[in-house]
Amino acid sequence: MPQINLIQIETNVWVVLREFRQQPKAVIHKITDTTGADRYMVMRWEPDPAQRRMTGIYNDLTEAEKTVPWPSTRPNTQSNRGVGPGGYQ
C-alpha cells in the first residue's frame, strides 16, 4: 500500500510531507549496508543541501517514515521549546 505522506522523487529516494505540502519535512534514501542489507537513511530536509542532517537509519521505509515528526499540538511553552526527537525543531 503506498504511503500517503511519501513521494518517490527518484529511484530509492522519497520526500516526506507533513504540515506544508510545498516543503518536505525529510528525505529518505534507500542505501545498502556493508552486509548487503537494505537500510533507509532519514535526513532532515533544508532548502540548502549543505544544511541537511541525518537523523537516523532504519530497517524499512515505513519505520523510517514514522520517525519524521508531525507538528505538535501542544502550546509553545518555555519547557517544550527547542529541538525535539530526531534533531527536528
C-alpha positions, 0 to 999 in steps of 0.5 A: 500500500503506498504511503500517503505522506511519501513521494518517490522523487527518484529511484530509492529516494522519497520526500516526506510531507507533513504540515506544508505540502510545498516543503518536505519535512525529510528525505529518505534514501534507500542505501545498502549496508556493508552486509548487503542489507537494505537500510533507509537513511532519514535526513532532515530536509533544508532548502540548502543541501549543505544544511541537511542532517541525518537523523537516523537509519532504519530497517524499512521505509515505513519505520523510517517514515514514522520517525519524521515528526508531525507538528505538535499540538501542544502550546509553545511553552518555555519547557517544550521549546527547542529541538525535539526527537530526531534533531527536528525543531 
